[in-house]
Amino acid sequence: MTRKLLAFAAIVEIATAVAVLAVPLLVVDLLLGGDVRGVGVAVVRCFGVALLALGMACWPAPANAAAVRAMLAYNALVALYLAYLFVFRQAGGVLLWPAVALHAAVALGLAMAKQPRAIARSDTAPR
């Protein structure tokens, strides 16, 4: 279960990264209902690069504790932050609440799933 959920989350983040890198203005408008210009576009694209790296780090390798922790932290924190933007900053595009729900569901699923064991490092194995 954990492996499939982690792979799903990784695919979603990679797809989101591709969209953010290709059409950052559209993604920001759909998600936040706002506009970015100038240096904001560069910052949004940096976020896309970070999402791509997170997705690549968590898939297609077998689930490990570090990947699960990273994806869990990202999904929980981004769900909270997007909800905060709506409540306190009145930001919100048509995809805001679906994004909050998806990130919260993935975070909850990862938190409740059986966690994989940490992979033993070969340099610490007894000789």
C-alpha positions as CSV (number, residue, x, y, z in Angstrom):
1,M,0.0,0.0,0.0
2,T,2.7,2.5,0.9
3,R,4.7,1.8,-2.2
4,K,1.6,2.4,-4.5
5,L,0.6,5.6,-2.6
6,L,4.1,6.9,-2.8
7,A,4.3,6.1,-6.5
8,F,0.9,7.9,-7.1
9,A,2.1,10.9,-5.2
10,A,5.4,11.0,-7.1
11,I,3.6,10.8,-10.4
12,V,1.2,13.7,-9.4
13,E,4.1,15.9,-8.3
14,I,6.1,15.2,-11.5
15,A,3.0,16.0,-13.6
16,T,2.5,19.2,-11.6
17,A,6.1,20.1,-12.0
18,V,5.9,19.7,-15.8
19,A,2.8,22.0,-15.8
20,V,4.4,24.6,-13.6
21,L,7.5,24.7,-15.7
22,A,5.6,24.8,-19.0
23,V,2.7,27.2,-18.1
24,P,3.4,28.8,-14.7
25,L,0.9,31.7,-15.2
26,L,-1.9,29.2,-15.9
27,V,-1.1,27.0,-12.9
28,V,-1.0,29.9,-10.5
29,D,-4.3,31.3,-11.9
30,L,-6.0,27.9,-11.6
31,L,-4.6,27.2,-8.1
32,L,-4.6,30.6,-6.4
33,G,-6.8,32.7,-8.7
34,G,-4.0,35.2,-9.0
35,D,-1.4,36.5,-11.3
36,V,2.4,36.5,-11.1
37,R,4.8,38.5,-13.2
38,G,8.5,39.2,-13.5
39,V,10.5,37.6,-10.8
40,G,7.4,35.7,-9.6
41,V,7.5,33.5,-12.7
42,A,11.1,32.6,-11.9
43,V,10.1,31.7,-8.3
44,V,7.2,29.6,-9.5
45,R,9.5,27.7,-11.9
46,C,12.0,27.1,-9.1
47,F,9.1,25.5,-7.2
48,G,8.4,23.4,-10.3
49,V,12.0,22.2,-10.3
50,A,11.7,21.3,-6.6
51,L,8.5,19.3,-7.3
52,L,10.2,17.5,-10.1
53,A,13.1,16.6,-7.8
54,L,10.8,15.4,-5.0
55,G,8.8,13.2,-7.5
56,M,12.0,11.7,-8.9
57,A,13.4,11.0,-5.5
58,C,10.3,9.2,-4.4
59,W,9.6,7.1,-7.6
60,P,10.2,4.5,-9.1
61,A,12.5,3.2,-6.4
62,P,10.9,1.0,-3.7
63,A,9.4,2.9,-0.8
64,N,11.9,3.7,1.9
65,A,11.4,5.6,5.1
66,A,13.1,8.8,3.9
67,A,11.0,9.0,0.8
68,V,7.8,8.4,2.8
69,R,8.8,11.0,5.4
70,A,9.6,13.6,2.7
71,M,6.4,13.0,0.7
72,L,4.3,13.0,4.0
73,A,5.8,16.3,5.2
74,Y,5.4,17.9,1.8
75,N,1.8,16.9,1.4
76,A,0.7,17.7,4.9
77,L,2.5,21.1,4.9
78,V,1.3,22.2,1.4
79,A,-2.3,21.2,2.3
80,L,-2.2,23.4,5.4
81,Y,-0.5,26.2,3.5
82,L,-3.0,26.2,0.7
83,A,-5.9,26.2,3.2
84,Y,-4.2,29.1,5.0
85,L,-4.0,31.1,1.8
86,F,-7.7,30.7,1.3
87,V,-8.7,31.5,4.8
88,F,-6.3,34.4,5.6
89,R,-5.3,35.7,2.2
90,Q,-8.5,35.2,0.3
91,A,-6.6,33.4,-2.5
92,G,-8.3,30.7,-4.4
93,G,-8.7,29.4,-7.9
94,V,-10.9,26.6,-9.2
95,L,-8.2,24.0,-8.3
96,L,-7.4,25.2,-4.8
97,W,-9.8,23.0,-2.8
98,P,-9.2,19.9,-4.9
99,A,-5.5,20.4,-4.4
100,V,-6.0,20.8,-0.6
101,A,-8.1,17.6,-0.5
102,L,-5.7,15.6,-2.6
103,H,-2.6,16.6,-0.5
104,A,-4.5,16.0,2.7
105,A,-5.6,12.6,1.6
106,V,-2.1,11.6,0.5
107,A,-0.6,12.8,3.8
108,L,-3.2,11.0,5.8
109,G,-2.7,7.8,3.7
110,L,1.1,7.9,4.2
111,A,0.7,8.7,7.9
112,M,-1.6,5.7,8.4
113,A,0.3,3.3,6.1
114,K,2.8,0.8,7.4
115,Q,6.1,2.5,7.2
116,P,8.9,0.8,5.4
117,R,12.0,-0.1,7.3
118,A,15.1,2.1,7.0
119,I,17.5,0.6,4.5
120,A,20.7,-0.6,6.2
121,R,23.7,1.2,4.9
122,S,26.4,-1.0,3.4
123,D,29.2,1.0,5.0
124,T,27.8,0.3,8.5
125,A,27.5,-3.5,8.1
126,P,29.8,-5.6,10.3
127,R,32.8,-7.0,8.4
